Amino acid sequence: MTGQTRKSLLRARGGHDSSRVGMVELFFDLVFVFAVTQLSHTLLAHLDVGGALRTALLFVGVWWVWIYTSWITNWLDPERLPVRLMLFGLMLAGLLLSSSIPKAFGAHGYAFAGAYAAMQVGRTLFMLWAATRAGDANLRRNFQRILVWFALSGALWIAGASAEGDMRSAWWALALAIELVAPSLYFWVPGLGRSRTTDWNVDGHHLSERCALFIIIALGESLLVTGATFAERAWNAATVAAFAAAFVGSVAMWWMYFDTGADRAAQRFVRSDDPGRIARLAYTYLHLPIVAGIIVCAVADEIVLVHPGHAENAGIAAILGGPALYLIGNALFKWVTNDRRTPPLSHMAGLLLLFASMPFAFAHLFSALALGIATTAILVLVAAWETVALRRPAKPALS
């Protein structure tokens, strides 16, 4: 265009609502409510080592699509029509991706891989166009590098879809490994150099709120599974106790993340001189075990509701593994977003109790219901311990 400047598609930083999460972003998230449900159902249907590894691979892919989209909407203005249309396109591809999850390692491999690669590459191309349009050289170079990485991984996703069985898993694991390592290597590309975390001028308010909303999505899916399963069972003492334990466990998980942790981390994020570093580690990587823990807990809750008297070893692993993943994720997240020498003592104690119960649990000395109640009690203990510790008045300095 000549004689006028094209209006940028990037957010105008510094305004009173410049970090606001747009309604179209919340609409976009609805696809991932379905994705989380599909993941938990897929894990429950294939509750063995192989099934768990394959579901974990799909889960990391789903998270990677969502978190990268949240990164770019941190820069893009969701009120602009081109940005909304781009998000609607991602929603359509995301719906196809989510629908293909149960048979991603079977008949729907091309659907999953094609939708995934199209989302990653297409979104990056859009962001590259928006950065070029806005005249932001740093952002443009950053997404040129990212495009190279996603083009490489996308080719491997498609190649994996043409393979069968373990070979498909191997191709997709390699593709995902490339994507996971890329931010740690600052998206280095020969001839293009590498990015710096200081180039990633993310808005801490926006990205922290986006990640908090995904935690709500995962917890909401957990409650949905609990309610739907309970509604279909005969209501007796065992199922009522399992229902109550599942609900209290979800509340404890909400409390651990949202009571003080999310807000304290967000404040540290906003005040940081290098928000890109915090965004990469605390919000991109360390939220993976947090969300994974919630999904596995949802699977465990359904197991306890359906079979309160007994659980196989795979079920026991889910009942113990879900809370363990959640505690590990929260402990690391709070550790790196606060000035502390070690992870929270309350979380470490909770993990110790979970690991100490493993020999008894796998010896089948407890029913599934008793084990579910015990893990819920551990989560409640951790939440209460941390709450009391953080609200305790500071001791006066000795004179």
C-alpha positions as CSV (number, residue, x, y, z in Angstrom):
1,M,0.0,0.0,0.0
2,T,1.2,3.5,-0.7
3,G,0.3,6.8,1.1
4,Q,-0.8,5.0,4.3
5,T,0.5,2.5,6.7
6,R,-1.3,-0.8,6.9
7,K,-2.8,-1.4,10.4
8,S,-0.7,-3.9,12.3
9,L,-2.2,-7.2,13.4
10,L,-0.1,-7.1,16.6
11,R,-1.3,-6.1,20.0
12,A,-0.7,-2.6,21.1
13,R,1.3,-3.1,24.3
14,G,0.9,-0.8,27.4
15,G,-2.9,-0.2,27.2
16,H,-5.2,-1.0,30.1
17,D,-6.6,-4.0,28.3
18,S,-3.7,-4.9,26.1
19,S,-3.2,-8.2,27.9
20,R,-6.8,-9.2,27.9
21,V,-7.7,-12.7,26.8
22,G,-10.1,-12.3,23.9
23,M,-13.4,-14.1,23.6
24,V,-12.2,-15.8,20.4
25,E,-9.3,-17.3,22.4
26,L,-11.7,-18.8,24.9
27,F,-13.8,-20.1,21.9
28,F,-10.7,-21.6,20.5
29,D,-10.1,-23.4,23.8
30,L,-13.4,-25.3,23.5
31,V,-11.7,-27.6,20.9
32,F,-9.2,-28.6,23.6
33,V,-11.9,-29.5,26.1
34,F,-12.8,-32.2,23.6
35,A,-9.1,-33.1,23.1
36,V,-8.5,-33.6,26.8
37,T,-11.6,-35.8,27.0
38,Q,-10.4,-37.9,24.0
39,L,-7.0,-38.3,25.7
40,S,-8.4,-39.5,29.0
41,H,-10.7,-41.9,27.3
42,T,-7.9,-43.2,25.0
43,L,-5.6,-43.8,28.0
44,L,-8.4,-45.6,29.9
45,A,-9.1,-47.8,26.9
46,H,-5.3,-48.7,26.5
47,L,-4.2,-48.8,30.1
48,D,-0.8,-50.6,29.6
49,V,2.8,-49.4,29.1
50,G,2.5,-49.2,25.4
51,G,-0.9,-47.4,25.5
52,A,0.4,-45.0,28.1
53,L,3.4,-44.1,26.0
54,R,1.4,-43.6,22.9
55,T,-1.2,-41.5,24.7
56,A,1.6,-39.4,26.3
57,L,3.0,-38.8,22.8
58,L,-0.4,-37.6,21.6
59,F,-0.9,-35.5,24.8
60,V,2.4,-33.7,24.3
61,G,1.4,-33.0,20.7
62,V,-1.9,-31.5,21.8
63,W,-0.3,-29.4,24.4
64,W,2.4,-28.2,22.0
65,V,-0.2,-27.0,19.5
66,W,-2.2,-25.2,22.2
67,I,0.8,-23.5,23.9
68,Y,2.3,-22.3,20.7
69,T,-1.0,-20.8,19.7
70,S,-1.2,-19.1,23.1
71,W,2.3,-17.7,22.4
72,I,1.3,-16.1,19.1
73,T,-2.0,-14.7,20.4
74,N,0.2,-13.1,23.1
75,W,1.5,-11.0,20.2
76,L,-1.5,-10.9,17.8
77,D,-4.6,-8.8,18.4
78,P,-7.6,-11.2,18.6
79,E,-9.9,-8.3,17.7
80,R,-8.5,-8.1,14.2
81,L,-10.5,-10.0,11.6
82,P,-7.5,-11.9,10.0
83,V,-6.5,-13.1,13.4
84,R,-9.9,-14.4,14.2
85,L,-10.2,-16.2,10.8
86,M,-6.8,-17.8,11.5
87,L,-8.0,-19.0,14.9
88,F,-11.2,-20.4,13.3
89,G,-9.1,-22.3,10.8
90,L,-7.0,-23.7,13.7
91,M,-10.1,-24.7,15.5
92,L,-11.3,-26.7,12.5
93,A,-8.0,-28.5,12.2
94,G,-7.9,-28.9,16.0
95,L,-11.4,-30.6,15.9
96,L,-10.1,-33.0,13.2
97,L,-7.0,-33.6,15.3
98,S,-9.0,-34.3,18.5
99,S,-11.5,-36.5,16.7
100,S,-8.6,-38.7,15.3
101,I,-6.9,-39.2,18.7
102,P,-8.5,-42.6,19.5
103,K,-7.4,-44.1,16.2
104,A,-4.3,-42.0,15.6
105,F,-2.1,-45.1,15.7
106,G,-4.5,-46.9,13.4
107,A,-6.8,-45.8,10.6
108,H,-6.7,-42.1,11.4
109,G,-3.0,-41.6,11.4
110,Y,-3.0,-39.3,8.4
111,A,-5.8,-37.2,9.8
112,F,-3.9,-36.6,13.1
113,A,-0.5,-36.0,11.5
114,G,-1.9,-33.8,8.7
115,A,-4.0,-31.7,11.0
116,Y,-1.1,-31.3,13.5
117,A,1.5,-30.3,10.8
118,A,-1.0,-28.0,9.2
119,M,-1.7,-26.2,12.5
120,Q,2.0,-25.8,13.4
121,V,3.2,-24.7,10.0
122,G,0.2,-22.7,9.0
123,R,0.1,-20.7,12.2
124,T,3.8,-20.0,11.9
125,L,3.3,-18.7,8.4
126,F,0.5,-16.5,9.5
127,M,2.7,-15.1,12.3
128,L,5.6,-14.6,9.9
129,W,3.3,-12.6,7.6
130,A,1.9,-10.5,10.6
131,A,5.4,-9.7,11.8
132,T,6.6,-8.7,8.3
133,R,3.5,-6.6,7.9
134,A,4.2,-4.8,11.2
135,G,7.8,-4.2,10.3
136,D,9.0,-6.1,13.4
137,A,12.4,-7.5,12.3
138,N,13.1,-9.4,15.5
139,L,9.8,-11.2,15.4
140,R,10.1,-11.9,11.7
141,R,13.5,-13.5,12.1
142,N,12.3,-15.5,15.1
143,F,9.4,-17.0,13.1
144,Q,11.6,-17.7,10.1
145,R,13.7,-19.9,12.4
146,I,10.6,-21.5,13.9
147,L,9.2,-22.2,10.4
148,V,12.3,-24.2,9.5
149,W,12.0,-26.4,12.6
150,F,8.2,-27.0,12.1
151,A,8.7,-27.8,8.4
152,L,11.2,-30.5,9.4
153,S,9.1,-31.9,12.2
154,G,5.9,-31.7,10.0
155,A,7.6,-33.9,7.3
156,L,8.4,-36.5,10.0
157,W,4.8,-36.4,11.3
158,I,3.5,-37.1,7.8
159,A,6.2,-39.8,7.2
160,G,5.1,-41.5,10.5
161,A,1.5,-41.6,9.3
162,S,2.6,-43.7,6.3
163,A,4.2,-46.3,8.7
164,E,2.6,-48.9,10.9
165,G,2.8,-50.0,14.5
166,D,6.0,-49.2,16.4
167,M,7.6,-47.5,13.3
168,R,4.8,-44.9,13.4
169,S,5.5,-44.3,17.1
170,A,9.2,-43.9,16.4
171,W,8.7,-41.4,13.6
172,W,6.3,-39.3,15.7
173,A,8.5,-39.5,18.8
174,L,11.4,-38.2,16.7
175,A,9.2,-35.4,15.3
176,L,8.0,-34.4,18.7
177,A,11.6,-34.6,20.1
178,I,12.7,-32.1,17.5
179,E,9.9,-29.7,18.5
180,L,10.6,-30.1,22.2
181,V,14.3,-29.4,21.9
182,A,13.9,-26.4,19.5
183,P,13.2,-23.8,22.2
184,S,16.1,-25.0,24.3
185,L,18.3,-24.5,21.3
186,Y,16.8,-21.1,20.7
187,F,15.5,-22.3,17.3
188,W,19.1,-22.1,15.9
189,V,19.2,-22.5,12.1
190,P,22.3,-22.4,9.9
191,G,22.5,-19.0,8.2
192,L,19.7,-17.5,10.4
193,G,21.4,-17.8,13.7
194,R,19.4,-18.3,16.9
195,S,16.9,-16.3,18.9
196,R,17.3,-14.9,22.4
197,T,14.8,-15.2,25.2
198,T,15.0,-11.4,25.4
199,D,13.6,-11.3,21.8
200,W,10.4,-13.1,23.1
201,N,8.8,-10.0,24.6
202,V,5.7,-11.8,25.9
203,D,3.1,-10.3,28.1
204,G,3.2,-12.1,31.4
205,H,-0.4,-11.3,32.4
206,H,-1.8,-12.8,29.2
207,L,0.3,-16.0,29.0
208,S,-0.1,-16.8,32.7
209,E,-3.9,-16.3,32.4
210,R,-4.0,-18.5,29.2
211,C,-2.2,-21.3,31.0
212,A,-4.4,-21.0,34.1
213,L,-7.4,-21.3,31.8
214,F,-6.0,-24.6,30.4
215,I,-5.7,-25.9,33.9
216,I,-9.4,-25.1,34.4
217,I,-10.2,-26.9,31.2
218,A,-8.3,-30.0,32.4
219,L,-10.0,-29.9,35.9
220,G,-13.3,-29.3,34.3
221,E,-12.9,-32.4,32.1
222,S,-12.0,-34.4,35.3
223,L,-15.2,-33.3,36.9
224,L,-17.1,-34.1,33.8
225,V,-15.7,-37.7,33.7
226,T,-16.5,-38.1,37.5
227,G,-20.1,-36.8,37.1
228,A,-20.8,-38.8,34.0
229,T,-19.4,-42.1,35.5
230,F,-21.2,-41.6,38.8
231,A,-24.5,-41.0,37.1
232,E,-24.3,-44.4,35.3
233,R,-23.4,-46.4,38.4
234,A,-25.6,-47.8,41.2
235,W,-25.5,-45.3,44.0
236,N,-24.2,-47.2,47.1
237,A,-21.7,-46.5,49.9
238,A,-18.7,-47.4,47.7
239,T,-19.6,-45.3,44.7
240,V,-20.7,-42.3,46.8
241,A,-17.4,-42.5,48.7
242,A,-15.5,-42.7,45.4
243,F,-17.5,-39.8,44.0
244,A,-16.7,-37.7,47.1
245,A,-13.0,-38.6,47.0
246,A,-12.8,-37.6,43.3
247,F,-14.4,-34.3,43.9
248,V,-12.3,-33.4,47.0
249,G,-9.2,-34.4,45.0
250,S,-10.1,-32.0,42.2
251,V,-10.7,-29.2,44.7
252,A,-7.3,-29.9,46.3
253,M,-5.6,-29.8,42.9
254,W,-7.4,-26.5,42.1
255,W,-6.3,-25.1,45.5
256,M,-2.7,-26.1,45.0
257,Y,-2.4,-24.2,41.7
258,F,-4.8,-21.3,42.2
259,D,-4.7,-20.4,45.9
260,T,-1.4,-18.6,45.7
261,G,0.8,-20.4,43.2
262,A,-0.6,-19.1,40.0
263,D,-0.8,-15.5,41.2
264,R,2.7,-15.4,42.7
265,A,4.1,-16.9,39.6
266,A,2.3,-14.3,37.4
267,Q,3.6,-11.4,39.4
268,R,7.1,-12.7,39.1
269,F,6.5,-13.2,35.4
270,V,5.3,-9.7,34.9
271,R,8.2,-8.1,36.8
272,S,10.9,-10.1,35.1
273,D,13.5,-8.5,32.9
274,D,13.5,-11.6,30.8
275,P,9.9,-12.8,30.6
276,G,10.7,-15.0,27.6
277,R,12.9,-17.2,29.7
278,I,10.1,-17.7,32.3
279,A,7.5,-18.3,29.6
280,R,9.7,-21.0,28.0
281,L,10.5,-22.9,31.1
282,A,7.7,-22.4,33.6
283,Y,4.7,-22.1,31.3
284,T,5.7,-24.0,28.2
285,Y,7.6,-27.0,29.6
286,L,6.6,-27.3,33.3
287,H,2.9,-27.1,32.7
288,L,3.2,-30.4,30.9
289,P,3.3,-32.6,34.0
290,I,0.7,-30.5,35.7
291,V,-1.9,-31.0,32.9
292,A,-0.8,-34.7,32.5
293,G,-1.4,-35.3,36.2
294,I,-4.9,-34.0,36.0
295,I,-5.7,-36.2,33.0
296,V,-4.3,-39.3,34.7
297,C,-6.2,-38.4,37.9
298,A,-9.4,-38.3,35.8
299,V,-8.7,-41.8,34.5
300,A,-7.9,-43.0,38.1
301,D,-11.2,-41.5,39.4
302,E,-13.1,-43.4,36.8
303,I,-11.3,-46.6,37.7
304,V,-12.1,-46.2,41.4
305,L,-15.8,-45.4,40.6
306,V,-16.3,-48.4,38.3
307,H,-14.1,-50.9,40.3
308,P,-13.9,-49.7,43.9
309,G,-13.1,-53.1,45.3
310,H,-10.0,-53.9,43.2
311,A,-7.7,-52.5,40.7
312,E,-5.1,-54.1,38.4
313,N,-1.5,-52.9,38.5
314,A,-2.1,-50.5,35.6
315,G,-5.0,-49.0,37.5
316,I,-2.9,-48.7,40.7
317,A,-0.2,-47.0,38.6
318,A,-2.8,-44.4,37.4
319,I,-4.2,-43.9,40.9
320,L,-0.7,-43.1,42.3
321,G,0.8,-41.7,39.1
322,G,-1.8,-38.9,38.5
323,P,-1.2,-37.2,41.9
324,A,2.6,-37.7,41.6
325,L,2.7,-36.0,38.2
326,Y,0.6,-33.2,39.4
327,L,2.8,-32.6,42.5
328,I,6.0,-32.8,40.5
329,G,4.7,-30.3,38.0
330,N,3.5,-27.9,40.7
331,A,6.7,-28.3,42.7
332,L,8.9,-27.4,39.8
333,F,6.7,-24.6,38.6
334,K,6.6,-22.9,42.0
335,W,10.4,-23.5,42.5
336,V,11.4,-21.7,39.3
337,T,8.9,-18.9,39.7
338,N,9.9,-18.0,43.3
339,D,13.1,-17.2,45.2
340,R,13.5,-20.5,46.9
341,R,16.5,-22.9,47.1
342,T,14.3,-26.0,46.9
343,P,10.9,-27.0,45.7
344,P,8.1,-26.6,48.3
345,L,8.6,-28.9,51.3
346,S,4.8,-29.7,51.3
347,H,4.9,-31.0,47.8
348,M,8.1,-33.0,48.4
349,A,6.5,-34.6,51.5
350,G,3.4,-35.5,49.4
351,L,5.6,-37.2,46.8
352,L,7.4,-39.1,49.6
353,L,4.1,-40.4,50.9
354,L,3.0,-41.5,47.5
355,F,6.2,-43.3,46.8
356,A,6.2,-44.9,50.3
357,S,2.7,-46.3,49.6
358,M,3.7,-48.0,46.3
359,P,5.0,-51.3,47.8
360,F,1.7,-51.7,49.8
361,A,-0.4,-50.7,46.8
362,F,1.2,-53.0,44.3
363,A,1.0,-55.8,46.9
364,H,-2.8,-55.3,46.6
365,L,-3.2,-54.6,50.3
366,F,-5.7,-51.8,49.6
367,S,-8.8,-51.7,47.6
368,A,-9.0,-49.2,44.7
369,L,-11.4,-47.1,46.8
370,A,-9.1,-47.1,49.8
371,L,-6.1,-46.2,47.7
372,G,-8.1,-43.4,46.0
373,I,-9.2,-42.0,49.3
374,A,-5.5,-42.2,50.5
375,T,-4.2,-40.3,47.5
376,T,-6.9,-37.6,47.9
377,A,-6.0,-37.3,51.5
378,I,-2.3,-36.7,50.5
379,L,-3.4,-34.0,48.0
380,V,-5.5,-32.3,50.7
381,L,-2.6,-32.5,53.2
382,V,-0.2,-30.9,50.7
383,A,-2.7,-28.1,49.9
384,A,-3.4,-27.5,53.6
385,W,0.3,-27.6,54.6
386,E,1.2,-25.0,51.9
387,T,-1.7,-22.8,52.8
388,V,-0.8,-22.7,56.5
389,A,2.9,-22.2,55.7
390,L,2.3,-19.2,53.4
391,R,-0.2,-17.5,55.7
392,R,2.0,-17.9,58.8
393,P,3.2,-14.5,60.1
394,A,6.9,-14.0,59.4
395,K,9.1,-14.3,62.5
396,P,10.5,-10.9,63.7
397,A,14.3,-10.5,63.1
398,L,16.4,-11.0,66.2
399,S,17.9,-7.7,67.4
